[in-house]
């Protein structure tokens, strides 16, 4: 019996605020390996900090991917997910290398972790800001 290879996705996220705190915004792009299928969104989140916007963009992306997988009847546990962003704070807090000392940030970190736990394999990768801008088009 031939075994199917797990689906592979790359997720790039970014968030920011105009002022800190100020109006928050974010964007993400999710691409399936070997497919032209892309999920891309630009979002507004209300008022908050740059770091909150980074987390909210990641959470929105994870929720969008999970909803897409559900529509397709795919199991997230069979997905290899490569998460890329330029926020060292978000990536290091998610990996446990840095602590989230502020309760709002800890809540966002915990929400993102719960979503990430649904995927079979997750890799968190930092990339340069210029690469994020090139992928997201802003």
Secondary structure, DSSP 8 states (H G I E B T S, - for coil): ------EEEEEEEEEEEEETTEEEEEEEEEEETTS--EEEEEEEEEEE-HHHHHHHHHHHHHHHHHHHHHHHT--GGGEEEEEEES-HHHHHHHHTSS---SHHHHHHHHHHHHHHTTSSEEEEEE--HHHHHHHHT-
